[in-house]
Amino acid sequence: MVDAMNHMGRFGWELEQAYVVTTNGQNVYHWLLSKYIDDGDSISEGFRTKLQYKNEVMDNDCSDMK
């Protein structure tokens, strides 16, 4: 998780709060991050969303069929 936090920090994300929720004896760690966005900045700079990944996979699959 530290590597992920360092990666996000390079793109302007800041840790606001971290907490643990325990369910059925298993710990789930939550990290809340925030980022200030100026005009022209992108909130997703430095990573791909699930939708962006799926679109890239679909684009690649379609181009392979040609």
N, C-alpha and C positions, 0 to 999 in steps of 0.2 A: 504494500500500500504506500510505503514511503516513496518508492520510485514513481508511482502514479501521481502522488501529490506534488513531487518535484516537477514532473512533466507539466501538470496543469498550471503550476506556479510560473513556469516559463512563458505561458500564454496569458498571464494577467489574472488568473484565478486566485482567490484568497480563501483560506479556511475561516469559516464563521463559527462552526460548532461541530463537535464530534460526540456521538453517544452510541451506547450499546443497548439493544433490545434482546432479551432472552426469551425464547419461545421453545417449549418442550425440551429444555435443557441445552439448547443450541444458541450461541451468541451470534447476533447479526449486527455488524458494525455499520453505522451510518455516518457519512461525512458530508456536511453541508458547505457548499462553496458559493462564492459570489464573484461577479466580475462587472466592472464598470465599462460600459460600452459608449464610445464616442460615435459621432456620425461617421459612417463609412466602415466602422469596425464590424467584425462578425463574431457572434457569440460562439460559433462552432470552429473558430480558427484553431488549428492544431489537432483536431480529431474529426472523425466521421460519425454521423448519427447512424442509427440502425437503418433508417429510410435511405440515406445516401449510399450506404453499403449495398442494400438490396438493389437500388437502381443501377449501381455500377456492375453488379453481378448480372443483372438482366441485360444491360447494354452489351456486356462481353459475350453472354450466351447468344444474343441475337446476331452479333457481328460474326460469330463462329459459324452460324448457319448459312451465311451468304456464300 
